Amino acid sequence: MKKIRDWVFSQLVSMSLVSSRPLSGSDSFFSEGLLEEESDDQGRTANLVALPLLPDASHTSDGNQENQHNPSQKRVSVEDSYGSPHMSDKKKLDPLAKIEDLQVTFLRLLRRLGQSQDNLLVAKVLYRIHIAALIRAGESDLKRVNLGTNRVKAVAMKQEADGLPELDFSFRILVLGKTGVGKSSTINSIFDQTKTMTDAFQPATDCIQEVVGTVNGIRISVIDAPGFLPYSSSNVRRNKKIMLSVKRYIKKSPPDIVLYFERLDFINMGYSDFPLFKLITQVFGTAIWFNTILVMTHASSALPEGPSGYPVNYESYVTQCTDLVQHHIHQAVSDSRLENPVLLAENHPHCKTNFMGEKVLPNGQVWKSQFLLLCICTKVLGDVNSLLKFQGSIVLGPLSTTQLPPLPHLLSSFLRRHSMSVPNGLEDQIDESLLLDTGEEDEYDQLPPIRILKKSQFERLTDSQKTDYLDELDYREILYLKKQLKEEYQRRRENRLSKEENLVNHNDYDSQQVPPEAVTLPDMAVPPSFDSDCPVHRYRGVVTSDQWLVRPVLDPQGMDHDVGFDGINLETAVEINRNVFASVTGQMSKDKEDFSIQLESAAAYTDPSGPTYCLGLDVQSSGKDMIYTVHSNAKLRSLKHNIADCGLSLTTLGKKYYVGAKLEDTITVGKRLKFVVNAGRMGCPGQVANGASFEATLRGSECPARNDNLSMTMSILSFNKEIVLGAGLKSEFRPSRSLRVSVNANLNSRKMGQVCIKTSSSEHLQIALVAAFTIFKAMLRRKTAESSREALESG
């Protein structure tokens, strides 16, 4: 049910009702939300199904309060038509029963208008009502909702045939638009009589007036407002004054539908009413556009000529004009999901009519019937929205690509975060002590010389001799790597001691050092291209003595095909002072529309007495917002093979902030076994997450020369009164000389997990076997899918 609800929420703004234009939902942007809007609230919340815009019950008398609150519900219920004399109080309060009554009224109105239930607009309205009822229905009411459609149709047919009960259906309309577009003439055409004065040479409506009449048995109230003047700096004040007066007038009795008028023959490529639409949005709020119908008058005017010299196609011309108006509305509300229904109207007395005297447009449509149908659909969907209480389900405005990170994810990342790697830090001291404590310092130098065989000589050896020869080479390689690591650690120790001596003697140590030569970085892998020259030279970089490494970021899909990159990568690690180190790693990308940055910076201070303190700042772009994370930690070494760590973290995203703290302890047993246990807590206003983990790592016998290891992890996470247990296994080993395997698997108490196996080999036969296995697996999966598809088709 949750997936259906999420899908409906996304569809109700983009799904069309007529000519790919939807009848969107709205909340009451003139009632309580309007009062808040006047205090700088732009009323951006909107409803799911459609347009409630119902009068506030507080402004009605006690005797007529229920009927005035929803006049379209003054009818006999579906249950009464089946002989039930009285409904219980529970049924009277049942929204699903009221929805069924509303559907009956809707179908009866369609029969009176001569509209078929197969009409695309009608079908989509019934479909939306059905989906909305499914969202609000409980598990016990799902069957009732699914079976209620046919019952409602039968009841509507029976009631309309009997003529009982009488329908009491009405709606209120607010008319907006520029002066001279035909608002008053359209009102007269709707009622087939002169209700308002019209004038072809000057504005005929100079004050707000309400017109009431009956059309096809439906009571219609129309609020005719003075027209707006074309946008200019001198007319803004007058237009805003008119809007504010309309806003005050409709407070006590909000309209159900808004008609915005525009002349079809006045729209061209130079049309731009965006400032006027923006002013309407600022005064009434974005929710006004949810229940707005665009009325294009003068729909039978002569069509303009196309490039060929002949008049353009009517349908394409109407589509082009309405899309242009809709585009400016999208700009005003900063949201392209909104699509308003369009009504074409013609009030000229010489307009073509059918045999019944109804005015017909060039496309053969009777515009007055279409007007009634659109208004009825809007009103019915508004009543459904009010009954099911879909409040604040849709928000108009710029689509925010910012996603708030979930609290458990932030906590897990914080617990896994490793502090800045400091030269001569505690970890290096542990590895150094473990390596220097071994008694293998001179073993490599004491080995006798070995003769390196050629390939032809190696092939003449027996299998046992080949194995012994390769084992000997592996053994010598391991001893050589260990010797290099020991020499590196000894060189670091000597440099550190020499620096300390130079600082004591006040010597300029930096002046004694020769700056290193610039080293060219390896060429970047450039994808194949049809260009005549290879652009590899554009991405070349060097490592200089300034300790800054800057490289371009290759983007094959970037906006600049000639250059091919629109970002840079920056890395540096410097020793600021004797015991102060800093590092910066970041990447920045920029194109014509988007800007993204990822930056990790940290500074660490190593106390000669043992502790290490670190402070860092991470910056990451999330849509148009930025995520900032400030973290700090302190490492304390209480024992020779034990490191305690405590850290704090503060993450901000817009007005959201997350604060976290953790404790961690690392214990090393011997040269190969290491235990890490940590616990942390992270919270934000109203939410708290707690977590802990335990990790045991067993290094290979050849460590640190080779990175063979086996790691097992157990974790626990508590969030919103739910506890999730997790376990993980990570291993990296070399089963043979030419094959290396990495395995990573995890599983949690929610029965969710993953297994990842990576292999690398230098043997061509093993690579071919891996490729063959992958192809075979894909073919087997495809065959299984085809067989299941055939079974479904045959069934």
SVG drawing of the C-alpha trace seen along z (x, -y; Angstrom):
<svg xmlns="http://www.w3.org/2000/svg" viewBox="-39 -54 115 88">
<polyline fill="none" stroke="black" stroke-width="0.4" points="0.0,0.0 2.9,-2.4 4.2,-2.0 0.8,-2.7 0.5,-5.8 3.9,-7.1 3.2,-6.4 -0.2,-8.2 1.4,-11.3 3.9,-11.6 1.1,-11.0 -1.5,-13.4 0.5,-16.5 1.7,-15.0 -1.2,-12.8 -3.3,-14.4 -7.1,-14.6 -7.7,-16.4 -5.1,-16.7 -2.3,-15.7 -3.3,-18.4 -4.2,-17.2 -6.9,-18.4 -4.5,-18.8 -5.4,-18.9 -5.2,-21.8 -5.9,-22.7 -8.0,-25.6 -5.7,-28.4 -8.3,-31.0 -9.4,-29.7 -7.3,-29.1 -4.1,-28.8 -4.8,-32.2 -4.9,-33.8 -1.4,-32.5 -0.3,-33.4 -0.8,-37.1 1.9,-36.8 4.6,-36.0 3.4,-32.4 3.0,-31.8 0.6,-28.9 2.8,-26.3 1.0,-23.3 -1.5,-21.6 -3.7,-18.6 -3.7,-15.3 -6.8,-14.7 -8.1,-18.1 -9.5,-21.5 -11.5,-21.5 -11.9,-25.3 -14.9,-24.9 -16.4,-27.5 -15.2,-27.6 -17.8,-26.1 -17.3,-28.9 -18.8,-31.4 -22.1,-29.5 -25.2,-29.3 -25.7,-26.3 -28.8,-25.2 -27.2,-24.9 -23.7,-24.2 -23.5,-20.7 -25.1,-21.4 -23.1,-24.5 -19.8,-22.8 -20.3,-20.4 -23.4,-21.1 -22.8,-18.3 -23.2,-15.7 -26.9,-16.5 -28.2,-13.3 -29.4,-9.8 -26.6,-7.3 -26.0,-4.2 -26.9,-2.0 -30.3,-3.7 -31.1,-2.7 -30.9,0.9 -33.6,0.7 -31.7,-0.2 -34.1,-2.6 -31.6,-4.3 -27.8,-4.5 -25.9,-4.2 -23.8,-7.1 -20.7,-5.1 -21.9,-4.9 -22.7,-8.6 -19.1,-9.3 -17.7,-6.8 -15.8,-8.7 -16.0,-5.8 -19.8,-5.8 -19.7,-9.5 -17.4,-8.9 -19.8,-6.4 -22.6,-8.9 -20.5,-11.5 -19.8,-9.1 -23.5,-8.5 -24.1,-12.2 -21.3,-12.6 -22.6,-9.8 -26.1,-11.3 -24.8,-14.7 -23.0,-13.1 -26.2,-11.4 -28.0,-14.8 -25.2,-16.4 -25.3,-13.6 -21.7,-12.6 -20.6,-9.0 -18.8,-7.2 -16.3,-6.2 -15.2,-9.8 -11.4,-10.1 -11.9,-12.9 -14.7,-11.0 -12.7,-7.8 -9.7,-9.5 -11.7,-11.2 -13.3,-7.9 -9.9,-6.3 -8.5,-9.0 -11.4,-8.7 -10.8,-4.9 -7.0,-5.2 -7.6,-7.9 -10.2,-5.6 -7.7,-2.7 -5.1,-4.8 -7.4,-5.8 -9.1,-2.4 -8.0,0.1 -7.2,3.7 -10.8,4.7 -12.2,2.1 -10.1,3.0 -12.6,5.5 -15.4,3.1 -13.6,0.3 -12.8,2.7 -16.3,4.0 -18.1,0.6 -17.7,-0.7 -20.3,1.5 -22.7,1.0 -22.3,-2.8 -23.1,-2.7 -26.2,-0.6 -27.5,-2.9 -26.8,-6.1 -28.8,-4.6 -31.7,-3.6 -31.9,-7.0 -31.7,-8.9 -34.5,-6.8 -36.7,-7.3 -35.8,-11.0 -35.3,-10.7 -33.7,-12.1 -33.4,-15.5 -29.8,-16.6 -28.5,-19.6 -25.2,-20.4 -23.5,-23.8 -20.1,-25.4 -18.5,-28.8 -16.1,-30.2 -13.6,-33.0 -12.8,-34.8 -9.4,-36.4 -7.7,-37.8 -6.5,-40.9 -9.0,-43.5 -10.6,-43.1 -10.1,-39.3 -13.8,-38.5 -14.5,-37.5 -17.9,-39.2 -19.0,-38.0 -18.1,-34.4 -20.2,-34.8 -23.2,-35.9 -22.7,-33.0 -22.6,-30.5 -26.0,-31.7 -27.4,-32.5 -28.5,-35.9 -27.0,-39.3 -25.7,-39.1 -22.9,-41.6 -22.3,-44.6 -19.8,-44.4 -17.9,-47.0 -15.7,-46.5 -13.7,-49.8 -13.1,-50.1 -13.2,-47.9 -16.8,-47.1 -16.1,-45.7 -14.8,-48.2 -15.7,-46.4 -16.1,-42.9 -19.6,-41.5 -21.1,-38.1 -23.4,-36.6 -25.7,-33.6 -27.7,-31.5 -28.7,-27.9 -27.4,-26.0 -28.8,-22.5 -30.0,-22.2 -26.7,-23.2 -26.5,-26.3 -23.4,-28.4 -22.0,-31.4 -19.5,-33.5 -17.3,-36.1 -16.4,-38.6 -13.3,-40.7 -12.0,-43.8 -9.5,-43.0 -5.8,-43.4 -3.8,-45.9 -0.9,-44.7 2.3,-44.5 4.3,-47.6 6.0,-49.4 3.1,-51.8 0.4,-49.1 1.9,-46.8 0.4,-48.8 -3.1,-48.8 -3.1,-45.1 -1.9,-44.2 -4.7,-46.4 -7.3,-44.5 -5.8,-41.1 -5.8,-42.1 -9.4,-43.3 -10.4,-39.9 -8.5,-38.1 -10.5,-39.9 -13.8,-39.3 -13.4,-35.5 -12.2,-34.9 -15.6,-34.1 -16.8,-32.1 -13.9,-30.6 -14.4,-29.6 -14.2,-26.0 -12.7,-26.8 -10.6,-29.6 -10.9,-30.6 -8.0,-32.5 -8.9,-34.1 -6.6,-34.8 -7.3,-35.7 -6.1,-32.9 -5.6,-35.3 -3.3,-37.6 -0.8,-35.0 2.4,-35.0 6.1,-34.4 6.4,-37.8 3.8,-36.9 5.2,-37.2 2.9,-37.5 5.4,-36.0 5.5,-39.2 1.7,-39.1 1.6,-35.4 4.4,-36.0 2.4,-38.7 -0.7,-36.5 1.4,-33.7 2.8,-36.1 -0.6,-37.5 -2.7,-34.3 0.0,-31.7 1.1,-28.9 -1.9,-26.8 -4.2,-29.0 -2.9,-27.3 -4.0,-23.9 -7.7,-24.5 -7.2,-26.9 -8.7,-26.3 -7.1,-28.2 -9.9,-29.7 -8.9,-30.7 -11.4,-33.1 -11.8,-34.1 -11.2,-30.4 -12.9,-30.7 -10.7,-33.6 -8.9,-33.4 -5.7,-31.3 -2.4,-32.9 -0.5,-31.9 2.3,-29.3 5.6,-29.3 3.8,-27.9 1.4,-30.8 -1.6,-28.7 -3.3,-28.9 -1.7,-26.7 -3.4,-23.6 -6.0,-24.5 -5.0,-21.8 -1.3,-22.5 -1.9,-26.3 -4.0,-25.8 -1.4,-23.5 1.4,-25.9 -0.4,-28.9 -1.5,-27.0 2.0,-25.5 3.4,-29.0 1.0,-30.2 1.6,-27.1 5.4,-27.7 5.1,-31.1 2.9,-29.7 5.6,-27.1 8.2,-29.9 6.0,-31.7 5.6,-28.7 9.1,-27.4 7.6,-23.9 7.1,-22.3 5.0,-19.4 1.8,-21.5 -0.5,-21.2 -3.8,-23.1 -6.9,-22.0 -7.7,-24.2 -11.1,-25.4 -11.6,-27.0 -14.5,-29.5 -16.1,-31.7 -18.7,-34.4 -19.1,-36.0 -22.8,-36.0 -21.9,-34.7 -20.1,-31.6 -21.2,-28.4 -23.9,-26.4 -25.2,-22.9 -28.9,-21.9 -29.5,-22.5 -28.2,-26.1 -25.1,-25.4 -21.9,-27.2 -19.4,-24.9 -15.7,-25.5 -13.6,-24.8 -12.6,-21.4 -16.3,-20.4 -16.4,-20.8 -19.4,-22.3 -17.5,-24.5 -20.3,-25.1 -20.7,-21.4 -17.0,-21.0 -17.0,-23.9 -19.7,-22.2 -17.8,-18.9 -14.5,-20.4 -16.2,-22.3 -18.1,-19.3 -15.0,-17.2 -13.1,-19.8 -15.8,-20.2 -16.2,-16.4 -12.4,-15.8 -12.3,-18.7 -15.1,-17.1 -13.2,-13.8 -10.1,-15.5 -11.9,-17.2 -13.6,-14.0 -10.4,-11.9 -8.4,-14.7 -5.5,-14.8 -3.9,-17.9 -0.4,-19.1 0.3,-16.1 1.8,-18.1 4.0,-21.1 4.6,-23.4 7.9,-25.0 11.5,-24.2 12.2,-20.5 14.7,-20.0 17.3,-17.4 18.5,-17.6 18.0,-14.3 18.4,-14.3 20.8,-11.6 19.2,-9.0 20.4,-9.0 21.5,-5.4 23.6,-5.9 25.4,-8.9 26.1,-7.0 27.5,-4.0 29.7,-6.2 30.9,-8.0 31.8,-4.8 33.7,-3.6 35.5,-6.9 39.3,-6.7 41.2,-9.7 43.9,-11.4 47.0,-9.3 49.8,-11.1 53.5,-10.4 55.1,-8.8 51.7,-8.5 50.5,-5.8 49.6,-3.3 53.0,-3.7 54.7,-3.3 52.9,0.0 53.7,1.3 57.3,0.1 57.7,1.8 56.2,5.0 58.6,5.0 61.7,4.0 61.2,6.5 61.6,9.4 64.9,11.2 65.0,11.3 67.1,8.1 70.1,9.8 68.4,12.9 68.0,11.6 71.7,10.5 72.8,13.9 71.0,15.8 73.3,17.3 73.1,15.9 70.5,17.5 70.7,18.0 67.7,16.6 66.7,19.1 65.6,18.2 62.2,19.4 63.8,22.2 65.8,23.3 62.7,23.2 60.8,25.4 63.4,28.2 62.9,28.5 60.7,31.2 57.5,30.3 59.0,30.7 62.0,28.6 59.7,25.9 57.8,25.8 60.9,25.5 62.3,22.8 59.2,20.7 58.9,21.2 62.4,20.0 61.7,16.9 58.6,16.1 60.6,16.5 63.3,14.2 60.7,11.6 59.0,11.5 62.4,11.1 63.3,8.3 60.0,6.4 60.4,6.7 64.0,5.4 62.7,2.4 60.1,1.6 62.6,1.7 64.9,-0.6 62.0,-3.0 61.1,-3.0 64.8,-3.5 65.1,-6.4 62.1,-8.1 63.4,-7.7 66.8,-9.2 65.1,-12.1 63.0,-12.8 66.0,-12.7 68.0,-14.9 65.2,-17.4 65.0,-17.6 68.8,-18.1 68.6,-20.9 65.8,-22.6 67.7,-22.5 70.8,-23.9 68.6,-26.6 69.9,-25.6 67.9,-26.2 67.0,-22.7 65.0,-23.6 67.9,-25.5 70.0,-22.4 67.6,-20.2 67.7,-20.0 64.2,-20.5 63.1,-17.3 62.8,-17.3 59.4,-17.4 58.1,-14.0 55.7,-13.4 52.5,-11.6 51.4,-8.6 49.1,-9.4 45.4,-9.2 43.4,-6.5 41.4,-8.2 38.5,-6.4 38.6,-5.7 37.6,-8.6 37.3,-9.4 39.3,-12.5 42.4,-12.8 44.8,-13.4 45.0,-11.8 44.2,-14.4 46.2,-12.6 48.6,-15.5 45.8,-17.7 45.6,-15.7 49.3,-15.4 50.5,-16.7 53.6,-16.7 54.5,-16.4 56.5,-19.5 58.2,-20.5 55.2,-22.6 53.5,-19.3 50.4,-20.2 49.0,-17.6 46.5,-19.0 44.9,-17.0 42.0,-17.5 39.0,-15.2 38.1,-13.4 34.4,-13.5 33.6,-11.8 30.0,-13.1 31.1,-16.6 29.8,-19.7 33.1,-20.4 33.9,-17.7 37.1,-19.3 38.7,-19.6 36.7,-16.8 37.0,-17.8 35.1,-20.2 36.6,-19.6 39.9,-19.4 41.2,-17.1 43.4,-18.5 45.5,-16.6 48.1,-17.8 49.7,-16.7 52.1,-19.0 54.0,-19.3 53.1,-22.7 55.3,-22.6 57.3,-20.1 54.3,-18.1 51.5,-19.6 50.3,-18.0 47.6,-18.9 46.0,-17.2 43.5,-18.3 41.8,-16.1 39.0,-17.4 37.3,-17.3 35.3,-20.1 33.2,-19.9 31.3,-22.7 29.2,-22.8 26.6,-25.1 24.0,-24.2 25.4,-22.1 28.2,-22.6 29.5,-19.8 32.3,-19.7 33.7,-17.0 36.3,-18.1 38.0,-16.4 40.4,-18.4 42.1,-17.6 44.8,-18.8 46.5,-16.8 48.8,-17.5 51.0,-14.9 52.0,-15.4 55.5,-14.1 54.2,-12.5 51.9,-10.2 48.4,-11.6 47.3,-12.7 44.6,-15.3 42.8,-15.7 40.3,-18.2 38.7,-18.0 36.1,-19.6 34.3,-17.7 32.2,-19.5 29.9,-17.8 27.3,-19.3 23.8,-17.9 21.8,-19.4 21.9,-23.1 22.7,-22.8 25.9,-21.9 26.6,-19.3 29.2,-20.4 30.7,-18.0 33.1,-19.0 34.7,-16.1 37.4,-15.8 39.1,-13.0 41.8,-12.3 44.0,-9.1 45.6,-8.0 48.1,-5.3 47.9,-3.8 49.8,-0.5 52.3,0.5 49.7,2.3 46.6,0.4 45.1,-2.8 42.0,-4.5 40.1,-6.9 37.2,-9.3 35.6,-11.5 32.9,-14.1 31.0,-15.0 28.6,-17.8 26.8,-17.6 24.7,-20.4 22.4,-20.4 20.3,-23.5 18.5,-23.9 19.1,-20.3 21.9,-19.4 23.2,-16.1 25.5,-15.7 27.4,-12.5 30.0,-11.1 31.9,-7.8 34.5,-5.8 36.9,-3.3 39.6,-1.0 42.1,0.9 44.1,3.8 46.9,5.5 47.8,9.1 51.1,10.2 52.0,9.3 48.9,10.6 45.8,10.2 44.0,6.9 40.7,6.2 38.7,3.0 35.6,2.2 33.6,-1.0 30.3,-2.5 28.6,-5.7 25.5,-7.8 24.1,-10.4 21.0,-12.5 19.1,-15.4 16.0,-17.1 13.4,-14.4 15.6,-11.4 18.4,-9.5 20.4,-6.5 22.8,-4.3 25.2,-1.8 28.2,0.4 30.5,2.7 33.2,5.3 35.9,6.2 38.6,8.9 41.3,8.9 43.8,11.6 46.7,10.7 48.6,13.1 51.9,14.6 53.7,12.5 52.3,9.2 53.2,6.4 55.0,7.4 51.7,8.7 48.2,7.6 46.6,11.0 44.0,10.7 40.7,12.0 38.3,9.7 35.0,10.5 32.6,7.8 29.5,7.7 27.4,4.6 24.2,3.5 22.1,0.5 19.1,-1.0 16.8,-3.5 13.2,-4.4 12.7,-1.5 14.0,1.0 17.2,3.0 19.2,4.3 21.9,6.8 24.6,7.2 27.5,9.4 30.2,9.1 33.2,11.1 36.0,9.6 39.0,11.5 41.9,10.9 44.2,13.8 46.3,15.4 45.3,19.0 48.1,19.4 51.0,17.4 49.1,15.9 45.7,15.5 44.4,13.1 40.9,13.2 39.0,10.6 35.7,11.6 33.3,9.2 30.0,10.4 27.5,9.0 24.1,9.9 21.7,8.2 18.6,9.2 16.3,7.8 17.5,10.6 19.3,8.1 22.9,8.5 25.3,8.9 28.3,11.0 31.1,9.5 33.9,11.6 36.8,10.0 39.5,12.0 42.7,10.9 45.0,13.2 48.0,13.0 47.3,16.3 45.4,16.1 43.6,19.5 42.1,18.4 41.0,15.1 39.3,17.0 37.6,19.3 36.2,16.3 34.8,14.8 33.3,18.2 31.6,18.6 30.2,15.1 28.8,15.7 27.4,19.0 25.7,17.5 24.1,14.7 22.8,17.2 21.3,19.4 19.6,16.4 18.2,15.4 16.9,18.9 15.2,18.9 13.5,15.6 12.3,16.8 10.9,20.0 9.0,18.1 7.7,15.7 6.5,18.6 4.8,20.2 2.9,17.0 1.8,16.7 0.6,20.3 -1.1,19.9"/>
</svg>
